[in-house]
């Protein structure tokens, strides 16, 4: 769990460094390609085959669009103007968007008041981080791109739970999904902006992002769900923003204000409340 939190949380640092030598779309394509390569090798070692059939690949394309191509690009776009630590904190809002989408679609029924309170509290934390009432606030297109990336993850998870859950061969399916994401993200390369000058550190960062921050995190998350169950694996979500903020401050010298820390605590508290499940009341016969 600690290794997964470190690798996943450091992804926002690698994105920030990769942008010194690559455009946002290039970062999205390269991390998808490298991540797919890692998962393909792991799938071969585990003896898992790639999925077959037009229907499955069609569903994988939709999942790859919302779970990989879109958020990977949006996180890179957002980090052009927003600190990597903030990006990690806003990534933690994904469960809030999942609950909100469930309420809108009607898939979340009989929601406990604590969960609704957590939803409001979580978004209040986001508002506190943005601080649109201050001139020095973070509200802008970059921050909105990061929030949209978290919402895209929520859409993807809801879709994948319905259409891809239980299809078997998770490593092979994940490799295929990232492969599809590579192709989808590459379609946007012609409209991408001009590339920054060559930067050796950016090359190293995008390799670390693709291999460890994307490929191995998929594998470790899968292993953690197997060993600890989905509830235990969800604990990692609370560690990611802490790791991203700490690395941003130590490595990049990003400022950590009291408002941002308070916003992060409020967001995580809200996410924690959204995970509360109502107790079943037993009625005596």
C-alpha positions in Angstrom: 0.0 0.0 0.0 2.9 2.4 0.9 4.7 1.6 -2.4 1.5 2.1 -4.4 0.8 5.5 -2.7 4.3 6.6 -3.4 4.3 5.6 -7.0 0.8 6.9 -7.7 1.3 10.1 -5.7 4.6 10.9 -7.4 2.9 10.8 -10.8 1.9 14.4 -10.5 5.6 15.4 -9.9 6.7 13.4 -13.0 4.0 15.2 -15.0 5.2 18.6 -13.9 8.8 17.7 -14.9 7.8 16.0 -18.1 6.1 19.2 -19.3 9.5 20.9 -19.4 10.3 19.0 -22.6 6.9 17.6 -23.9 3.5 19.0 -24.7 0.5 17.8 -22.6 -0.8 15.5 -25.3 2.7 14.0 -25.8 2.9 13.3 -22.1 -0.5 11.6 -22.3 0.5 9.5 -25.3 3.9 8.5 -23.9 2.7 7.5 -20.5 -0.1 5.4 -22.1 2.3 3.6 -24.4 4.9 2.9 -21.7 2.2 1.8 -19.2 0.7 -0.5 -21.8 4.1 -2.1 -22.5 4.7 -2.8 -18.8 1.2 -4.4 -18.4 1.6 -6.4 -21.6 4.9 -7.9 -20.2 3.2 -8.6 -16.9 0.2 -10.2 -18.6 2.5 -12.4 -20.6 4.3 -13.5 -17.5 1.0 -14.3 -15.8 -0.2 -16.1 -18.9 -3.1 -13.8 -19.5 -4.3 -13.1 -23.1 -5.5 -9.9 -24.6 -9.3 -9.6 -24.8 -11.0 -10.6 -28.0 -14.2 -9.6 -29.7 -15.6 -6.3 -31.2 -18.0 -5.8 -28.3 -15.2 -6.0 -25.6 -12.9 -3.8 -27.6 -15.6 -1.2 -28.1 -16.2 -1.1 -24.4 -12.5 -0.9 -23.8 -12.3 2.1 -26.1 -14.9 3.9 -24.1 -13.1 3.1 -20.9 -9.8 4.1 -22.3 -11.2 7.5 -23.4 -12.7 8.5 -20.0 -10.2 6.6 -17.7 -6.9 7.3 -19.5 -6.8 9.5 -22.6 -9.0 12.4 -21.3 -7.7 12.6 -17.7 -4.1 12.0 -18.7 -4.3 14.9 -21.1 -6.3 17.1 -18.7 -3.9 16.6 -15.8 -1.0 17.6 -18.0 -2.9 20.7 -19.3 -3.8 21.6 -15.7 -0.3 21.3 -14.4 1.0 23.8 -16.8 -0.4 26.5 -14.5 -1.2 24.6 -11.3 1.2 23.1 -8.8 1.6 19.3 -8.8 0.6 19.1 -5.1 -2.7 20.7 -5.9 -3.2 18.4 -8.8 -2.9 15.4 -6.4 -5.4 16.9 -4.0 -8.0 17.6 -6.7 -7.5 14.0 -8.0 -8.8 12.9 -4.6 -12.2 14.4 -5.4 -13.0 11.4 -7.7 -15.2 9.6 -5.1 -17.2 12.9 -4.7 -17.9 13.0 -8.4 -18.8 9.2 -8.4 -21.4 9.8 -5.7 -22.8 12.9 -7.5 -23.0 11.0 -10.8 -24.8 8.2 -9.0 -27.3 10.6 -7.5 -28.0 12.2 -10.9 -28.4 8.9 -12.7 -30.4 7.4 -9.9 -28.0 4.5 -9.2 -27.4 5.8 -5.6 -30.6 5.3 -3.7 -31.3 5.6 0.0 -28.2 7.6 0.5 -27.3 8.2 4.1 -27.4 11.8 5.3 -23.7 11.5 6.3 -22.8 10.7 2.7 -24.7 13.8 1.4 -23.0 15.9 4.0 -19.6 14.5 2.9 -20.4 15.4 -0.7 -21.1 19.0 0.3 -18.1 19.1 2.6 -15.8 17.7 0.0 -16.8 20.3 -2.6 -16.5 23.0 0.1 -12.9 21.9 0.5 -12.4 22.3 -3.3 -13.8 25.8 -3.1 -11.5 26.6 -0.2 -8.5 25.5 -2.3 -9.6 27.5 -5.3 -10.5 30.6 -3.2 -12.1 32.5 -6.1 -12.8 35.4 -3.8 -9.0 36.1 -3.5 -6.8 37.6 -6.2 -4.2 35.0 -5.4 -6.7 32.2 -5.6 -6.1 29.2 -7.8 -9.4 29.4 -9.8 -8.7 29.3 -13.5 -8.7 27.1 -16.6 -5.8 24.9 -15.2 -7.7 24.2 -12.0 -10.9 23.4 -14.0 -9.0 21.0 -16.2 -7.8 19.1 -13.1 -11.4 18.9 -11.7 -12.6 17.7 -15.0 -10.0 15.0 -15.0 -11.2 13.7 -11.6 -14.8 13.8 -12.9 -13.7 11.9 -16.0 -12.3 9.1 -13.8 -15.6 8.9 -12.0 -17.5 8.5 -15.3 -15.0 5.8 -16.3 -15.3 3.9 -13.0 -19.1 3.8 -13.3 -18.9 2.6 -16.9 -16.2 0.0 -16.2 -18.1 -1.4 -13.2 -21.1 -2.0 -15.5 -19.5 -3.1 -18.7 -16.0 -4.5 -17.9 -16.2 -5.9 -14.4 -15.8 -9.7 -14.2 -14.5 -10.1 -17.8 -11.4 -11.9 -16.5 -7.7 -11.5 -17.3 -7.3 -8.1 -15.6 -3.7 -7.5 -16.6 -4.4 -8.3 -20.2 -7.5 -6.1 -20.2 -5.6 -3.3 -18.6 -2.8 -3.6 -21.1 -5.4 -3.5 -23.9 -7.1 -0.5 -22.4 -3.9 1.5 -22.1 -3.0 0.5 -25.7 -6.4 1.8 -26.9 -5.8 5.0 -24.8 -2.5 5.5 -26.6 -4.2 5.5 -30.0 -7.0 7.8 -28.8 -4.6 10.3 -27.3 -2.4 10.2 -30.4 -5.4 11.5 -32.5 -5.0 14.8 -30.7 -1.3 15.3 -31.5 -2.0 17.3 -34.7 -3.8 20.0 -32.7 -1.2 20.0 -29.9 0.9 23.1 -29.3 4.5 23.5 -30.1 7.0 21.3 -28.1 9.3 22.9 -25.6 13.0 22.5 -26.1 14.7 19.1 -25.4 15.2 18.4 -21.7 16.9 15.3 -20.5 15.1 15.5 -17.1 11.8 15.6 -18.9 12.7 12.4 -20.8 13.5 10.6 -17.5 10.3 12.0 -15.9 8.0 10.7 -18.7 9.7 7.3 -18.6 9.2 7.1 -14.8 5.6 8.3 -15.2 4.8 5.7 -17.8 6.6 2.7 -16.3 6.0 3.2 -12.6 3.4 6.0 -12.3 1.1 4.3 -14.8 2.0 0.7 -15.6 3.1 -0.7 -12.2 0.4 1.3 -10.3 -2.2 -0.5 -12.4 -0.6 -3.8 -11.3 -0.1 -2.9 -7.7 -3.7 -1.6 -7.4 -5.0 -4.9 -8.8 -2.8 -6.9 -6.3 -4.0 -4.7 -3.4 -7.6 -5.2 -4.3 -7.0 -8.9 -4.4 -5.1 -9.0 -1.0 -7.0 -6.4 1.0 -10.3 -6.0 -0.8 -11.7 -2.8 -2.4 -12.3 -1.1 1.0 -8.6 -1.6 2.0 -7.4 -0.5 -1.4 -9.5 2.7 -1.1 -7.2 3.8 1.8 -4.6 4.6 -0.8 -6.8 7.5 -2.0 -6.2 9.2 1.3 -2.4 9.0 1.0 -2.1 10.3 -2.6 -2.7 14.0 -1.9 -0.3 13.8 1.1 2.4 12.3 -1.1 1.9 14.7 -4.0 1.9 17.8 -1.8 5.0 16.6 0.1 6.9 15.8 -3.1 5.9 19.1 -4.7 7.1 21.1 -1.7 10.4 19.2 -1.2 11.4 18.5 -4.8 9.9 21.5 -6.7 9.8 24.0 -3.9 6.0 24.5 -4.3 4.4 26.7 -1.7 2.1 25.0 0.8 -0.3 27.5 2.3 -2.5 27.1 5.3 -5.6 27.4 3.0 -4.4 24.6 0.7 -3.7 22.3 3.6 -7.0 23.1 5.2 -8.8 22.5 1.9 -7.0 19.1 1.5 -8.1 18.1 5.0 -11.7 19.1 4.3 -11.8 17.3 1.0 -10.4 14.1 2.5 -12.9 14.4 5.4 -15.7 14.8 2.9 -14.5 11.7 0.9 -14.4 9.8 4.1 -18.0 10.6 4.9 -19.2 9.6 1.4 -17.9 6.1 2.2 -20.2 5.7 5.2 -22.8 3.1 4.6 -26.1 3.0 6.4 -26.6 0.3 8.9 -29.2 -2.3 8.3 -31.9 -2.3 11.0 -33.0 -5.8 12.0 -36.7 -6.1 12.7 -37.7 -8.8 15.1 -40.2 -11.4 13.9 
